[in-house]
Amino acid sequence: MKEEPFFCSWSGGKDSALAFYRAVQMGGRPERLLTMFDGEGDRSKSHAASESIIRAQADRLEVPLVIRRAGWTDYKDEFLSGLEEIREAGIRTGVFGDVDLEDHLKWVRDTCAEKGMTAEHPLSGMSRKEVVEAFLDAGFRALVVVGQDGRFPTGWVGRPFDAALIRDMEERGIDPCGESGEFHTLVTDGPVFREPLPVRIEGTTERDGYTFAKAVLGE
C-alpha cells in the first residue's frame, strides 16, 4: 500500500481503528472514512455511536468523513453510493477491519469490485487473540458500548476494553475479539488520534436483545 490513497470503513470500534493504523504503517495515505448509520436516526450501524462521536473521531484522525444512512434492506445500495462518492475523489482502495469471517470478507471484496475498487484487510490472517493484543500494544483505548444479552454480561457494558476485561471474557468463554457480535467497542484514543476523545458513559439502555451504553462527548 506504499503511498496508496485509501478510505477506511469506519465503525468507530477497535477493529476498524487497528486496520486503519496498520494500513498507515504499510505506507497507505488515509483520504476518507466511510461510516454507515441507521436510516431512522443518528446512530452508527451495530456500534450505535452517535454522529457527534463519529465526527469527533474523524476530527482527531484528521480525515474527511463520508456518511450513508440505511436499513438492512437498502444497506448495499447506500454502501455503493458511498463508494461512488469516494471513487469520484480518485480513491480506489478500501481498508476494512474484518478478521476471519469469510462471508464478510467476500461481501466486501465483491461489493468494492462493483465500483472498480480493491478491498484490503490488514487484520486478515491474524488470530483473534493477536488482534486484541496488537490493539492494546499499539496504545489504543476503547470502551465496550454494546453487549449482546445472554452472550455478554450486561454489567460489563461501559467497561474499558483492556487486559482485565479480556481475562474476564476468556474465563467466561467469550471471544475477546467479539467477531460474532457478542459486543462492540468505541475507540477513544490511540496512535492515530490527534488527541483523546472525551467520552463518558451515562448509564445503559436495553432493547432488542442488546444492552447499549449511553456514551456522550465530554468537555
Secondary structure, DSSP 8 states (H G I E B T S, - for coil): -TT-EEEEE--SSHHHHHHHHHHHHTT-EEEEEEEEEETTSSBBTTT--BHHHHHHHHHHHT--EEEEEE-STTHHHHHHHHHHHHHHTT--EEE----S-HHHHHHHHHHHHHTT-EEE-TTTTS-HHHHHHHHHHTT-EEEEEEEETTTS-GGGTT-B-SHHHHHHHHHTT--TT-TTSSEEEEEEE-TT-SS---EEEEEEEEETTEEEEEEEE--
